Amino acid sequence: MAANKNAPTVFTVCEVAKILRIGKISAYQAIARGDIPCIRIGRRILIPRHALDQILTGFAPVPKSAA
């Protein structure tokens, strides 16, 4: 994600759900829990690119025994 300089500065919840390969409802739930940082402008929820980059680089791979 960080290598693509043409990526938008912010993403919608649907775009983040597609990137993370989770459902839209799961994305909204993660935002409500604070797992995905967001910016709220009126009723619109946007996720900054740098926050998404942090999420993706901060996770450790799942051990093979758990997969």
C-alpha positions in Angstrom: 0.0 0.0 0.0 2.7 2.5 0.9 4.5 1.9 -2.4 1.5 3.2 -4.4 1.8 7.0 -4.4 -1.3 7.3 -6.6 -3.5 5.8 -3.9 -6.1 8.2 -2.4 -5.3 10.1 0.8 -8.5 8.7 2.4 -10.6 5.6 1.8 -14.3 4.9 2.3 -15.4 2.0 4.6 -16.3 -0.1 1.5 -12.9 0.4 0.0 -11.1 -0.5 3.3 -13.3 -3.6 3.6 -12.2 -4.7 0.1 -8.6 -4.0 0.8 -8.7 -6.0 4.1 -10.9 -8.7 2.5 -13.5 -8.4 5.2 -17.2 -7.6 5.0 -18.6 -4.1 5.2 -20.3 -4.8 8.5 -17.1 -6.2 10.0 -15.3 -3.0 8.9 -18.0 -0.8 10.6 -17.7 -3.0 13.7 -13.9 -2.6 13.7 -14.3 1.2 13.4 -16.8 1.2 16.3 -14.3 -0.8 18.5 -11.5 1.6 17.5 -9.5 -1.1 15.6 -9.6 1.0 12.5 -9.0 4.7 13.1 -11.3 7.0 11.1 -12.3 10.6 10.4 -16.0 11.5 10.6 -17.2 14.4 8.5 -20.9 14.7 9.0 -22.3 11.2 8.4 -19.3 10.2 6.2 -16.7 7.9 7.6 -13.2 8.1 6.0 -10.1 6.1 6.8 -6.8 7.9 6.3 -4.2 6.0 4.1 -1.5 6.3 6.7 -3.8 4.7 9.3 -4.5 1.8 7.0 -0.8 1.5 6.2 -0.1 1.3 10.0 -2.7 -1.5 10.4 -1.3 -3.5 7.6 2.3 -3.2 8.7 1.6 -3.7 12.4 0.2 -7.2 12.2 2.4 -10.2 12.6 1.8 -13.3 10.4 -0.4 -16.0 11.8 1.7 -19.0 13.0 1.1 -22.1 10.8 -0.2 -24.1 13.8 -3.0 -21.6 14.2 -3.9 -21.5 10.5 
